[in-house]
Amino acid sequence: MPSCPECENELDIEVDEVEEGDVITCEECGSEFEVVGVEPLELAPVEDDLEEELYEEDEE
C-alpha cells in the first residue's frame, strides 16, 4: 500500500484502480495529491489555485 509523501501514513487506495489525473486525499494530514503516473505510482501535490494567486499578487 502506498504512503503519503507528507506524513508517511498509509494511503487507503487500490493502486490498480487509480488513473492519471485522480486526486488522492490523505486521511491523516489532509494533503491532496494528483496521480501523475500509474506504473509505478507517482503522486504530485495538488496546488491550491487561490494560494497561487495570492502569492503572485504579493510579488507585484
Secondary structure, 3 states (H helix, E strand, C coil): CCECCCCCCECCCCHHHCCCCCEEECCCCCCEEEEEEECCEEEEECCCHHHHHHHHHHHC
